[in-house]
Amino acid sequence: MRISYDPKYDILYIKLGKAKKVSCIEVDEDITFDVDQSGELVGIEILSASERLDLKSLLPVEITKETLKKRKVKAS
């Protein structure tokens, strides 16, 4: 499982599995489930995440611009 959050757009994505192709099922105005071809849940997208979740308890890691500058990412 991998959790990612985009603070600029206030979107949280929980990746539960891998799939080459997904179908999106809107379960609420701001919540979408991604399912694979066999109907297995592989991801959850939550819009306006800060209004729906306590992000401080879910995402205890703070990433700043300074942190990103210090870390160099190598391309594969």
NUDRENKOL-318352 format. One line per field, with one value per atom (N, C-alpha, C): residue number from 1; residue in three letters; atom name; x, y, z. Coordinates in steps of 0.1 Angstrom, whole numbers, padded with zeros to 4 digits. Layout:
i = (NUM:...)
aa = (ALA:...)
at = (CA:...)
X = (X:...)
Y = (Y:...)
Z = (Z:...)
END
This chain:
i = (1:1:1:2:2:2:3:3:3:4:4:4:5:5:5:6:6:6:7:7:7:8:8:8:9:9:9:10:10:10:11:11:11:12:12:12:13:13:13:14:14:14:15:15:15:16:16:16:17:17:17:18:18:18:19:19:19:20:20:20:21:21:21:22:22:22:23:23:23:24:24:24:25:25:25:26:26:26:27:27:27:28:28:28:29:29:29:30:30:30:31:31:31:32:32:32:33:33:33:34:34:34:35:35:35:36:36:36:37:37:37:38:38:38:39:39:39:40:40:40:41:41:41:42:42:42:43:43:43:44:44:44:45:45:45:46:46:46:47:47:47:48:48:48:49:49:49:50:50:50:51:51:51:52:52:52:53:53:53:54:54:54:55:55:55:56:56:56:57:57:57:58:58:58:59:59:59:60:60:60:61:61:61:62:62:62:63:63:63:64:64:64:65:65:65:66:66:66:67:67:67:68:68:68:69:69:69:70:70:70:71:71:71:72:72:72:73:73:73:74:74:74:75:75:75:76:76:76)
aa = (MET:MET:MET:ARG:ARG:ARG:ILE:ILE:ILE:SER:SER:SER:TYR:TYR:TYR:ASP:ASP:ASP:PRO:PRO:PRO:LYS:LYS:LYS:TYR:TYR:TYR:ASP:ASP:ASP:ILE:ILE:ILE:LEU:LEU:LEU:TYR:TYR:TYR:ILE:ILE:ILE:LYS:LYS:LYS:LEU:LEU:LEU:GLY:GLY:GLY:LYS:LYS:LYS:ALA:ALA:ALA:LYS:LYS:LYS:LYS:LYS:LYS:VAL:VAL:VAL:SER:SER:SER:CYS:CYS:CYS:ILE:ILE:ILE:GLU:GLU:GLU:VAL:VAL:VAL:ASP:ASP:ASP:GLU:GLU:GLU:ASP:ASP:ASP:ILE:ILE:ILE:THR:THR:THR:PHE:PHE:PHE:ASP:ASP:ASP:VAL:VAL:VAL:ASP:ASP:ASP:GLN:GLN:GLN:SER:SER:SER:GLY:GLY:GLY:GLU:GLU:GLU:LEU:LEU:LEU:VAL:VAL:VAL:GLY:GLY:GLY:ILE:ILE:ILE:GLU:GLU:GLU:ILE:ILE:ILE:LEU:LEU:LEU:SER:SER:SER:ALA:ALA:ALA:SER:SER:SER:GLU:GLU:GLU:ARG:ARG:ARG:LEU:LEU:LEU:ASP:ASP:ASP:LEU:LEU:LEU:LYS:LYS:LYS:SER:SER:SER:LEU:LEU:LEU:LEU:LEU:LEU:PRO:PRO:PRO:VAL:VAL:VAL:GLU:GLU:GLU:ILE:ILE:ILE:THR:THR:THR:LYS:LYS:LYS:GLU:GLU:GLU:THR:THR:THR:LEU:LEU:LEU:LYS:LYS:LYS:LYS:LYS:LYS:ARG:ARG:ARG:LYS:LYS:LYS:VAL:VAL:VAL:LYS:LYS:LYS:ALA:ALA:ALA:SER:SER:SER)
at = (N:CA:C:N:CA:C:N:CA:C:N:CA:C:N:CA:C:N:CA:C:N:CA:C:N:CA:C:N:CA:C:N:CA:C:N:CA:C:N:CA:C:N:CA:C:N:CA:C:N:CA:C:N:CA:C:N:CA:C:N:CA:C:N:CA:C:N:CA:C:N:CA:C:N:CA:C:N:CA:C:N:CA:C:N:CA:C:N:CA:C:N:CA:C:N:CA:C:N:CA:C:N:CA:C:N:CA:C:N:CA:C:N:CA:C:N:CA:C:N:CA:C:N:CA:C:N:CA:C:N:CA:C:N:CA:C:N:CA:C:N:CA:C:N:CA:C:N:CA:C:N:CA:C:N:CA:C:N:CA:C:N:CA:C:N:CA:C:N:CA:C:N:CA:C:N:CA:C:N:CA:C:N:CA:C:N:CA:C:N:CA:C:N:CA:C:N:CA:C:N:CA:C:N:CA:C:N:CA:C:N:CA:C:N:CA:C:N:CA:C:N:CA:C:N:CA:C:N:CA:C:N:CA:C:N:CA:C:N:CA:C:N:CA:C:N:CA:C:N:CA:C:N:CA:C:N:CA:C:N:CA:C:N:CA:C)
X = (0009:0000:0009:0005:0012:0002:0005:-0004:0004:-0003:0003:-0007:-0002:-0010:-0005:-0013:-0010:-0016:-0008:-0014:-0019:-0013:-0018:-0032:-0036:-0049:-0058:-0052:-0058:-0064:-0056:-0060:-0051:-0058:-0051:-0054:-0043:-0045:-0039:-0047:-0042:-0041:-0029:-0027:-0026:-0035:-0036:-0030:-0029:-0024:-0020:-0016:-0012:-0022:-0024:-0032:-0028:-0028:-0025:-0036:-0049:-0060:-0070:-0076:-0085:-0098:-0109:-0122:-0124:-0130:-0133:-0148:-0150:-0163:-0165:-0173:-0176:-0185:-0180:-0188:-0194:-0188:-0193:-0188:-0193:-0189:-0174:-0167:-0153:-0145:-0151:-0144:-0146:-0135:-0135:-0127:-0133:-0125:-0120:-0108:-0102:-0102:-0108:-0108:-0102:-0096:-0089:-0100:-0095:-0104:-0112:-0107:-0115:-0123:-0124:-0132:-0125:-0112:-0105:-0102:-0103:-0100:-0085:-0080:-0065:-0062:-0072:-0068:-0081:-0078:-0089:-0084:-0092:-0088:-0098:-0093:-0102:-0099:-0108:-0107:-0111:-0106:-0109:-0105:-0094:-0090:-0089:-0084:-0082:-0096:-0106:-0120:-0126:-0121:-0127:-0119:-0106:-0097:-0088:-0083:-0073:-0060:-0055:-0043:-0030:-0031:-0020:-0017:-0028:-0026:-0023:-0028:-0026:-0012:-0008:0005:0014:0021:0029:0042:0045:0058:0056:0064:0063:0075:0071:0081:0081:0093:0094:0102:0102:0111:0125:0130:0144:0147:0138:0140:0142:0134:0134:0147:0152:0164:0176:0176:0187:0188:0177:0176:0177:0186:0187:0181:0172:0166:0173:0177:0184:0173:0175:0166:0170:0161:0164:0167)
Y = (-0012:0000:0012:0022:0035:0046:0056:0068:0080:0087:0100:0111:0123:0135:0146:0153:0165:0177:0185:0196:0207:0209:0219:0218:0205:0202:0195:0192:0186:0172:0164:0151:0140:0131:0119:0107:0099:0087:0075:0065:0053:0042:0038:0027:0014:0005:-0008:-0019:-0017:-0028:-0022:-0031:-0027:-0032:-0024:-0028:-0020:-0026:-0019:-0010:-0015:-0007:-0007:0004:0005:0011:0008:0014:0022:0034:0043:0042:0040:0040:0051:0060:0072:0067:0067:0063:0074:0086:0098:0110:0121:0133:0135:0132:0134:0122:0110:0097:0088:0083:0074:0061:0050:0037:0034:0029:0023:0008:0001:-0013:-0019:-0031:-0037:-0044:-0051:-0058:-0069:-0075:-0085:-0080:-0066:-0060:-0058:-0061:-0059:-0044:-0040:-0026:-0024:-0014:-0012:0002:0011:0024:0032:0042:0051:0065:0074:0088:0096:0105:0114:0128:0135:0150:0157:0169:0177:0169:0162:0153:0159:0171:0178:0181:0181:0184:0170:0159:0146:0138:0140:0132:0141:0135:0141:0138:0146:0143:0142:0150:0150:0136:0129:0115:0105:0107:0098:0100:0112:0116:0123:0116:0123:0128:0125:0130:0143:0153:0166:0167:0170:0172:0186:0192:0206:0208:0220:0222:0220:0223:0221:0206:0198:0184:0178:0183:0179:0183:0195:0200:0192:0187:0180:0166:0160:0147:0147:0140:0140:0127:0127:0115:0111:0099:0093:0087:0090:0085:0070:0062:0048:0046)
Z = (0000:0000:0000:-0008:-0008:-0007:0001:0003:-0003:-0011:-0016:-0015:-0012:-0010:-0018:-0025:-0033:-0026:-0018:-0010:-0019:-0031:-0040:-0044:-0047:-0051:-0040:-0029:-0018:-0022:-0028:-0033:-0026:-0020:-0014:-0023:-0025:-0033:-0025:-0023:-0016:-0027:-0029:-0039:-0032:-0036:-0029:-0037:-0050:-0059:-0072:-0081:-0095:-0105:-0115:-0127:-0139:-0150:-0163:-0167:-0164:-0168:-0156:-0153:-0142:-0147:-0140:-0141:-0129:-0130:-0119:-0115:-0102:-0097:-0087:-0090:-0081:-0070:-0057:-0046:-0038:-0041:-0034:-0043:-0041:-0050:-0051:-0040:-0039:-0037:-0038:-0036:-0047:-0053:-0064:-0061:-0064:-0063:-0077:-0077:-0090:-0088:-0098:-0098:-0110:-0109:-0121:-0129:-0139:-0148:-0141:-0130:-0123:-0112:-0110:-0100:-0087:-0086:-0073:-0071:-0059:-0056:-0056:-0064:-0065:-0061:-0059:-0055:-0050:-0042:-0037:-0039:-0045:-0047:-0039:-0031:-0022:-0025:-0031:-0034:-0021:-0020:-0007:0005:0004:0015:0029:0029:0043:0049:0041:0047:0052:0047:0050:0060:0061:0069:0078:0089:0097:0091:0082:0075:0084:0095:0105:0111:0113:0119:0108:0096:0085:0078:0077:0071:0080:0089:0099:0093:0080:0075:0068:0071:0064:0054:0042:0031:0027:0028:0025:0012:0006:-0005:-0003:0010:0014:0014:0018:0019:0004:-0005:-0019:-0025:-0022:-0028:-0023:-0011:-0005:-0011:-0015:-0021:-0036:-0041:-0056:-0061:-0070:-0076:-0088:-0089:-0101:-0110:-0123:-0133:-0136:-0138:-0141:-0156)
END
